[in-house]
Amino acid sequence: MTSTASTGAAMRVEAVDVQAEARKILEHVSLEVAKGTLVGLLGPNGSGKTTLLRAMAGFLRPSSGTVFYESRDLRDLSSQQAAQAIARIPQNTNLDFSFTAREVVLMGRHPHIGRFDMESARDESIAREAMERVGVAELAERSVDTLSGGERQLVLVARALAQEPRLLLLDEPTASLDIAHQVQVMGLVTSLVAQGTTAVAALHDLSLAATYCSYIVLLSHGRVVAQGPVDQVLTSANIEWVFNVQATVQRNLVSSRLTITPCALAPQRSERVHVIGGGGSGADLMATLWRAGYQVTTGVISTGDSDCAVANALNLESVTGGSFAPINDANHERNVQLVHAADAVVLADVAVGMSNIRNLEAAASARRLVIVDGPAFEQRDYTGGKAGALYRDLLKRGRLINRPDMLNAVEGVLKEQPVG
């Protein structure tokens, strides 16, 4: 029984398995590539990205499942039909023969040339334009075996463009390129997509994928573990789960795209530390504690401030509320629960108004309390003195410290008997 792909899809992969000997390389993989999009295929080495691209190109027949190109089973297309529609740029291509770069790019025209025909003036023109677009026109008469790895990769990109595909499959297209050529190639792919080409690119650079792709498919051990818009898939939790590395995920203020920064895995500790801050007062405290391996929580913080941005980037459990809105009962109760669950609480030198005064009330139930000193509290009290009484009570039961001493202070209070 053959099903059909949805009309808006350039390609659909339906329950595909690929098996080599006794090992499954792909297991029940399903995804849909919408027309006119750039899809990023991400995953660790050995996750099945290259195998999936080969199956999507028709070079590899799945053990089970179906690959559709538009509305047709890919197996129903002749090799020439498939090559006219789909171009693949592999990781490694044997170019050991002394072809010139121009001859290699002209190979992209072969699906459009009759079996016994020679390249026409139009084919030559298309190849020349492809080389100019990629920036390798000056290499046209150079033998490819004299080119650097990056130059060869650019020639392969030009060959794929000369093929005039409607679907472009790229396997690590920027792996051998310097940063300038990475931007050039991905910008070129983006411009092709804007003109109606569909592209799927297997990439290792997560930030590059976040910058240029509109949709992400995340693979692990031959399975799709997440797929969807970039913001939904490239989360700290997903990255740690798939790549076994912690990473901060932040939005670039200039491009508004996500930036992913891998972090060295800190030694994981069982102790929980809750940070009470806001307005940026807790950002560096959270990051310092997180790097030290503590299980960090925070709240109540406003959704728009930098404390919230850091908490989201580090994938911390947090309690958030609206900017300048008083802390509601539900958020206060959850904040108190996190304070009770924490082995230590750090109160930042935050300004206190009527909107966040309940954070001081929550801090009062801490078992071990570290208070970060800063400007005189009277200068930070915007409650007409109401918060001052709460703060003085906290000083009687907490340890007042300077900000640079915070980590040592937390270590110290954790050795003490908890209050209450």
Solvent accessible surface area in square Angstrom, and as a share of the most:
residue,aa,sasa,rsa
1,M,245,1.09
2,T,95,0.55
3,S,44,0.28
4,T,95,0.55
5,A,7,0.05
6,S,49,0.32
7,T,126,0.73
8,G,47,0.45
9,A,1,0.00
10,A,6,0.04
11,M,0,0.00
12,R,72,0.26
13,V,1,0.01
14,E,49,0.22
15,A,29,0.23
16,V,0,0.00
17,D,19,0.10
18,V,7,0.04
19,Q,86,0.38
20,A,44,0.34
21,E,173,0.77
22,A,98,0.76
23,R,149,0.54
24,K,93,0.39
25,I,35,0.18
26,L,0,0.00
27,E,53,0.24
28,H,127,0.57
29,V,0,0.00
30,S,47,0.31
31,L,11,0.06
32,E,75,0.34
33,V,0,0.00
34,A,48,0.37
35,K,101,0.43
36,G,30,0.29
37,T,34,0.19
38,L,6,0.03
39,V,3,0.02
40,G,0,0.00
41,L,1,0.01
42,L,0,0.00
43,G,1,0.01
44,P,39,0.25
45,N,128,0.65
46,G,73,0.70
47,S,3,0.02
48,G,7,0.07
49,K,15,0.07
50,T,47,0.27
51,T,21,0.12
52,L,1,0.00
53,L,0,0.00
54,R,92,0.34
55,A,1,0.01
56,M,1,0.00
57,A,7,0.05
58,G,44,0.42
59,F,124,0.52
60,L,46,0.23
61,R,170,0.62
62,P,20,0.13
63,S,71,0.46
64,S,54,0.35
65,G,26,0.25
66,T,22,0.13
67,V,7,0.04
68,F,2,0.01
69,Y,9,0.03
70,E,55,0.25
71,S,66,0.42
72,R,112,0.41
73,D,12,0.06
74,L,15,0.07
75,R,119,0.44
76,D,93,0.48
77,L,22,0.11
78,S,58,0.37
79,S,99,0.64
80,Q,89,0.40
81,Q,82,0.36
82,A,16,0.12
83,A,32,0.25
84,Q,60,0.27
85,A,2,0.01
86,I,10,0.05
87,A,1,0.00
88,R,46,0.17
89,I,2,0.01
90,P,17,0.11
91,Q,82,0.37
92,N,132,0.68
93,T,41,0.24
94,N,112,0.57
95,L,9,0.04
96,D,99,0.51
97,F,144,0.60
98,S,84,0.54
99,F,75,0.31
100,T,29,0.17
101,A,0,0.00
102,R,78,0.28
103,E,66,0.30
104,V,0,0.00
105,V,0,0.00
106,L,9,0.04
107,M,52,0.23
108,G,3,0.02
109,R,3,0.01
110,H,99,0.44
111,P,18,0.11
112,H,67,0.30
113,I,23,0.12
114,G,35,0.34
115,R,220,0.80
116,F,183,0.76
117,D,92,0.48
118,M,160,0.72
119,E,58,0.26
120,S,56,0.36
121,A,88,0.68
122,R,149,0.54
123,D,10,0.05
124,E,55,0.25
125,S,46,0.30
126,I,25,0.13
127,A,1,0.01
128,R,132,0.48
129,E,96,0.43
130,A,4,0.03
131,M,4,0.02
132,E,103,0.46
133,R,89,0.33
134,V,0,0.00
135,G,38,0.37
136,V,2,0.01
137,A,44,0.34
138,E,134,0.60
139,L,12,0.06
140,A,21,0.17
141,E,122,0.54
142,R,98,0.36
143,S,29,0.19
144,V,0,0.00
145,D,65,0.34
146,T,81,0.47
147,L,13,0.07
148,S,61,0.39
149,G,47,0.45
150,G,15,0.15
151,E,52,0.24
152,R,59,0.21
153,Q,11,0.05
154,L,7,0.03
155,V,0,0.00
156,L,9,0.04
157,V,1,0.01
158,A,0,0.00
159,R,48,0.18
160,A,4,0.03
161,L,19,0.09
162,A,0,0.00
163,Q,26,0.11
164,E,79,0.35
165,P,16,0.10
166,R,135,0.49
167,L,0,0.00
168,L,2,0.01
169,L,0,0.00
170,L,0,0.00
171,D,1,0.00
172,E,11,0.05
173,P,0,0.00
174,T,11,0.06
175,A,76,0.59
176,S,66,0.43
177,L,13,0.07
178,D,81,0.42
179,I,136,0.69
180,A,69,0.54
181,H,65,0.29
182,Q,40,0.18
183,V,78,0.45
184,Q,61,0.27
185,V,1,0.00
186,M,1,0.00
187,G,30,0.28
188,L,17,0.09
189,V,1,0.01
190,T,55,0.32
191,S,39,0.25
192,L,19,0.09
193,V,20,0.12
194,A,89,0.69
195,Q,129,0.57
196,G,51,0.49
197,T,21,0.12
198,T,3,0.02
199,A,0,0.00
200,V,2,0.01
201,A,0,0.00
202,A,0,0.00
203,L,2,0.01
204,H,91,0.41
205,D,68,0.35
206,L,23,0.11
207,S,30,0.19
208,L,19,0.10
209,A,0,0.00
210,A,0,0.00
211,T,53,0.31
212,Y,41,0.16
213,C,1,0.00
214,S,63,0.40
215,Y,63,0.24
216,I,0,0.00
217,V,1,0.00
218,L,0,0.00
219,L,0,0.00
220,S,16,0.10
221,H,164,0.73
222,G,1,0.01
223,R,129,0.47
224,V,37,0.21
225,V,44,0.25
226,A,22,0.17
227,Q,70,0.31
228,G,5,0.05
229,P,62,0.39
230,V,13,0.08
231,D,76,0.39
232,Q,127,0.56
233,V,3,0.02
234,L,1,0.00
235,T,46,0.27
236,S,11,0.07
237,A,50,0.39
238,N,26,0.13
239,I,1,0.00
240,E,74,0.33
241,W,167,0.59
242,V,14,0.08
243,F,52,0.22
244,N,110,0.57
245,V,41,0.23
246,Q,17,0.07
247,A,3,0.03
248,T,21,0.12
249,V,21,0.12
250,Q,88,0.39
251,R,121,0.44
252,N,61,0.31
253,L,181,0.90
254,V,147,0.85
255,S,58,0.38
256,S,65,0.42
257,R,99,0.36
258,L,16,0.08
259,T,54,0.31
260,I,12,0.06
261,T,67,0.39
262,P,90,0.57
263,C,31,0.18
264,A,95,0.73
265,L,96,0.48
266,A,13,0.10
267,P,102,0.64
268,Q,108,0.48
269,R,68,0.25
270,S,103,0.67
271,E,45,0.20
272,R,73,0.27
273,V,0,0.00
274,H,0,0.00
275,V,0,0.00
276,I,0,0.00
277,G,1,0.01
278,G,11,0.11
279,G,69,0.66
280,G,27,0.26
281,S,17,0.11
282,G,1,0.01
283,A,19,0.15
284,D,67,0.35
285,L,2,0.01
286,M,1,0.00
287,A,20,0.15
288,T,40,0.23
289,L,0,0.00
290,W,29,0.10
291,R,146,0.53
292,A,25,0.19
293,G,0,0.00
294,Y,5,0.02
295,Q,68,0.30
296,V,9,0.05
297,T,5,0.03
298,T,1,0.01
299,G,0,0.00
300,V,11,0.06
301,I,4,0.02
302,S,30,0.20
303,T,83,0.48
304,G,68,0.65
305,D,29,0.15
306,S,61,0.39
307,D,1,0.00
308,C,6,0.03
309,A,55,0.42
310,V,29,0.17
311,A,0,0.00
312,N,96,0.49
313,A,2,0.02
314,L,15,0.08
315,N,81,0.41
316,L,22,0.11
317,E,78,0.35
318,S,34,0.22
319,V,7,0.04
320,T,49,0.29
321,G,18,0.17
322,G,42,0.41
323,S,59,0.38
324,F,191,0.80
325,A,50,0.39
326,P,100,0.63
327,I,15,0.08
328,N,83,0.43
329,D,101,0.52
330,A,72,0.56
331,N,30,0.15
332,H,28,0.13
333,E,103,0.46
334,R,95,0.34
335,N,0,0.00
336,V,31,0.18
337,Q,81,0.36
338,L,3,0.01
339,V,0,0.00
340,H,96,0.43
341,A,49,0.38
342,A,1,0.01
343,D,35,0.18
344,A,0,0.00
345,V,1,0.00
346,V,0,0.00
347,L,2,0.01
348,A,2,0.02
349,D,27,0.14
350,V,11,0.06
351,A,52,0.40
352,V,2,0.01
353,G,16,0.16
354,M,102,0.46
355,S,36,0.23
356,N,30,0.15
357,I,8,0.04
358,R,64,0.23
359,N,3,0.02
360,L,3,0.01
361,E,72,0.32
362,A,0,0.00
363,A,0,0.00
364,A,47,0.37
365,S,41,0.27
366,A,1,0.01
367,R,82,0.30
368,R,35,0.13
369,L,6,0.03
370,V,0,0.00
371,I,1,0.00
372,V,1,0.00
373,D,58,0.30
374,G,32,0.31
375,P,72,0.45
376,A,51,0.40
377,F,20,0.08
378,E,136,0.61
379,Q,127,0.56
380,R,17,0.06
381,D,25,0.13
382,Y,152,0.58
383,T,18,0.11
384,G,86,0.82
385,G,40,0.38
386,K,120,0.51
387,A,0,0.00
388,G,6,0.06
389,A,49,0.38
390,L,51,0.25
391,Y,16,0.06
392,R,138,0.51
393,D,77,0.40
394,L,3,0.01
395,L,65,0.32
396,K,165,0.70
397,R,79,0.29
398,G,19,0.19
399,R,90,0.33
400,L,87,0.43
401,I,21,0.11
402,N,91,0.47
403,R,71,0.26
404,P,123,0.77
405,D,66,0.34
406,M,4,0.02
407,L,57,0.28
408,N,113,0.58
409,A,5,0.04
410,V,0,0.00
411,E,59,0.26
412,G,20,0.19
413,V,4,0.02
414,L,31,0.15
415,K,174,0.74
416,E,79,0.35
417,Q,163,0.72
418,P,46,0.29
419,V,75,0.43
420,G,115,1.10
